[in-house]
Amino acid sequence: MNEIYQKIVDTIVDAKGVDAAAITPESSFKDLNVDSLDIAEMVMTLEDEFGITIELEEGVATVQDLVNLIERIKG
C-alpha cells in the first residue's frame, strides 16, 4: 500500500485502537466507529504530515475516498 493509505491506517489505529488488519481501503469510517471529531483530528494530523490543506468533501466515507482526496490535493 502507499504512504498515504498507511498513514491513514496508522492514524485510525492510534485514535480508535482498531486492529490495522481490520482496515481495508473499502472500510467506511462509520464501520470503524470513526466519528466526525475523529475525522477532524485525523485530517489535522494528515495535513501536518503531508504539508497540505484538506477540505473534506461530501462523499468521503471510506479510507480509499480519503486516499483519493489527498492524492488529488498533492497533485
Phi and psi restraints in degrees (value plus and minus 20) as a CYANA .aco file:
   2 ASN   PHI    -104.7   -64.7
   2 ASN   PSI     151.4   191.4
   3 GLU   PHI     -80.6   -40.6
   3 GLU   PSI     -60.6   -20.6
   4 ILE   PHI     -84.0   -44.0
   4 ILE   PSI     -69.3   -29.3
   5 TYR   PHI     -77.4   -37.4
   5 TYR   PSI     -67.0   -27.0
   6 GLN   PHI     -82.7   -42.7
   6 GLN   PSI     -59.1   -19.1
   7 LYS   PHI     -86.5   -46.5
   7 LYS   PSI     -59.6   -19.6
   8 ILE   PHI     -82.8   -42.8
   8 ILE   PSI     -65.9   -25.9
   9 VAL   PHI     -79.5   -39.5
   9 VAL   PSI     -67.4   -27.4
  10 ASP   PHI     -79.6   -39.6
  10 ASP   PSI     -59.6   -19.6
  11 THR   PHI     -86.8   -46.8
  11 THR   PSI     -60.9   -20.9
  12 ILE   PHI     -85.5   -45.5
  12 ILE   PSI     -63.6   -23.6
  13 VAL   PHI     -79.9   -39.9
  13 VAL   PSI     -65.9   -25.9
  14 ASP   PHI     -83.5   -43.5
  14 ASP   PSI     -61.4   -21.4
  15 ALA   PHI     -97.3   -57.3
  15 ALA   PSI     -58.9   -18.9
  16 LYS   PHI    -136.2   -96.2
  16 LYS   PSI     -28.5    11.5
  17 GLY   PHI      50.2    90.2
  17 GLY   PSI       1.2    41.2
  18 VAL   PHI     -95.2   -55.2
  18 VAL   PSI     122.4   162.4
  19 ASP   PHI     -86.7   -46.7
  19 ASP   PSI     105.5   145.5
  20 ALA   PHI     -76.3   -36.3
  20 ALA   PSI     -53.2   -13.2
  21 ALA   PHI     -86.2   -46.2
  21 ALA   PSI     -39.9     0.1
  22 ALA   PHI    -104.2   -64.2
  22 ALA   PSI     -27.4    12.6
  23 ILE   PHI    -119.1   -79.1
  23 ILE   PSI     107.4   147.4
  24 THR   PHI    -145.3  -105.3
  24 THR   PSI     147.2   187.2
  25 PRO   PHI     -76.9   -36.9
  25 PRO   PSI     -50.0   -10.0
  26 GLU   PHI    -104.5   -64.5
  26 GLU   PSI     -26.3    13.7
  27 SER   PHI     -81.5   -41.5
  27 SER   PSI     110.9   150.9
  28 SER   PHI    -108.1   -68.1
  28 SER   PSI     131.0   171.0
  29 PHE   PHI     -82.0   -42.0
  29 PHE   PSI     -54.6   -14.6
  30 LYS   PHI     -81.7   -41.7
  30 LYS   PSI     -65.9   -25.9
  31 ASP   PHI     -83.9   -43.9
  31 ASP   PSI     -48.9    -8.9
  32 LEU   PHI    -108.3   -68.3
  32 LEU   PSI     -15.7    24.3
  33 ASN   PHI      39.9    79.9
  33 ASN   PSI      15.0    55.0
  34 VAL   PHI    -115.2   -75.2
  34 VAL   PSI      92.5   132.5
  35 ASP   PHI    -113.2   -73.2
  35 ASP   PSI    -198.1  -158.1
  36 SER   PHI     -83.4   -43.4
  36 SER   PSI     -54.3   -14.3
  37 LEU   PHI     -87.2   -47.2
  37 LEU   PSI     -62.6   -22.6
  38 ASP   PHI     -80.0   -40.0
  38 ASP   PSI     -62.3   -22.3
  39 ILE   PHI     -84.3   -44.3
  39 ILE   PSI     -62.0   -22.0
  40 ALA   PHI     -80.7   -40.7
  40 ALA   PSI     -63.7   -23.7
  41 GLU   PHI     -86.0   -46.0
  41 GLU   PSI     -59.5   -19.5
  42 MET   PHI     -84.3   -44.3
  42 MET   PSI     -62.1   -22.1
  43 VAL   PHI     -81.0   -41.0
  43 VAL   PSI     -62.8   -22.8
  44 MET   PHI     -81.6   -41.6
  44 MET   PSI     -62.6   -22.6
  45 THR   PHI     -81.9   -41.9
  45 THR   PSI     -64.8   -24.8
  46 LEU   PHI     -88.6   -48.6
  46 LEU   PSI     -55.9   -15.9
  47 GLU   PHI     -80.9   -40.9
  47 GLU   PSI     -65.1   -25.1
  48 ASP   PHI     -84.1   -44.1
  48 ASP   PSI     -63.7   -23.7
  49 GLU   PHI     -81.8   -41.8
  49 GLU   PSI     -63.2   -23.2
  50 PHE   PHI    -124.7   -84.7
  50 PHE   PSI     -21.5    18.5
  51 GLY   PHI      44.2    84.2
  51 GLY   PSI      20.6    60.6
  52 ILE   PHI    -150.9  -110.9
  52 ILE   PSI     150.1   190.1
  53 THR   PHI    -132.8   -92.8
  53 THR   PSI     105.3   145.3
  54 ILE   PHI    -126.3   -86.3
  54 ILE   PSI     100.1   140.1
  55 GLU   PHI    -122.2   -82.2
  55 GLU   PSI      87.0   127.0
  56 LEU   PHI     -83.4   -43.4
  56 LEU   PSI     118.1   158.1
  57 GLU   PHI    -128.2   -88.2
  57 GLU   PSI     137.3   177.3
  58 GLU   PHI     -78.1   -38.1
  58 GLU   PSI     123.3   163.3
  59 GLY   PHI      70.8   110.8
  59 GLY   PSI     -20.1    19.9
  60 VAL   PHI    -104.0   -64.0
  60 VAL   PSI      73.3   113.3
  61 ALA   PHI    -140.0  -100.0
  61 ALA   PSI     -36.5     3.5
  62 THR   PHI    -142.7  -102.7
  62 THR   PSI     147.0   187.0
  63 VAL   PHI     -77.8   -37.8
  63 VAL   PSI     -64.3   -24.3
  64 GLN   PHI     -84.7   -44.7
  64 GLN   PSI     -56.2   -16.2
  65 ASP   PHI     -77.0   -37.0
  65 ASP   PSI     -63.3   -23.3
  66 LEU   PHI     -90.1   -50.1
  66 LEU   PSI     -59.2   -19.2
  67 VAL   PHI     -77.6   -37.6
  67 VAL   PSI     -68.6   -28.6
  68 ASN   PHI     -80.9   -40.9
  68 ASN   PSI     -61.6   -21.6
  69 LEU   PHI     -82.7   -42.7
  69 LEU   PSI     -66.7   -26.7
  70 ILE   PHI     -84.7   -44.7
  70 ILE   PSI     -60.4   -20.4
  71 GLU   PHI     -80.6   -40.6
  71 GLU   PSI     -60.2   -20.2
  72 ARG   PHI     -84.8   -44.8
  72 ARG   PSI     -62.8   -22.8
  73 ILE   PHI     -84.9   -44.9
  73 ILE   PSI     -62.7   -22.7
  74 LYS   PHI     -89.0   -49.0
  74 LYS   PSI     -42.4    -2.4
